[in-house]
């Protein structure tokens, strides 16, 4: 078939998104042709790149890894597109993949195209309806809990995701796996090492109180409210986004994650959630656990353990940015802020473990 020549949109770095190559690839996928419309960068809490554009009277969002790819960036994008494709047609509110390019030679990175989501990210925006009504914000928290409960209740094998993760021994691997991750940060020049009170005590408590033989399921892996988009006209989740930490494991860790990251006004961590973190009105931890149980038959008796694990894991993830800041790979103020959040998460973990 013949391929139309397309021009590179202005103000778009071709090393990030070569639209001439993208246009040729889209033609090969039999997607609508024509000139590209305005390209807009979509921000968020991730280093992955998202660009919104139009072509042939259709809107798209392109998602790829960061400009300076990390070792696993392309694999992460391949996994995301596979999982989102499997979720298409289920009740899970997630982005719909239009087409995926697993070949990193097209633009220098693996990418996929998805349909835009009509909704807002509460980290960066809080419409008047949501900002002005605590009941609406209460409903937002419950809708987020419902979303992860429904996700964890899916039959991942029926969706063809048998090899998407390694559920056997998932919980047993968590503490040593994330301690190794923390140890790897010493490769960042100038990083003095983790100064995290309670690190060893929390890890030991997790190993001694670990639940046994929980049934596996799909996990989002990073399901705090900043990775949710909400309807402008209601408290309902429009879509869960940023699936790079998704796997097959223990879905109750997603519940623990939401409990651990519930923004409490006046705390350092609330700053991660923008305006939503300062106004309050979200459901209590007890309400969140009760609501989860309405959409899942999982045993919730060890929910505290999962919350402690979430504090442990997320704290170590955030410490990575602090370590990179010492080496000039991340802004120092951001690294310092996230380190403060890490310390707060470990304080929370110790309180829960007592």
Secondary structure, DSSP 8 states (H G I E B T S, - for coil): ---------TT--TTT--HHHHHHHHHHTT---S-B---EE---SSSSEEEEEEETTEEEEEEE--SS--TTHHHHHHHHHHHHHHHTTSS--B--EEEEE--TTTTSS-EEEE----SEETTT---HHHHS-HHHHHHHHHHHHHHHHHHHTS-TTTTT-TTSS--TTHHHHHHHHHHHHHHHGGGSTT------TTHHHHHHHHHHT-------EEE-S--SGGGEEE-TTSSSEEEE---TT-EEE-THHHHHHHHHT---TTSSGGGGGTTHHHH-----HHHHHHHHHTS--S--TTHHHHHHHHHHHHHHHHHHHHHHHHTTSS-HHHHHHHHHHHHHHHHHHHHHH-
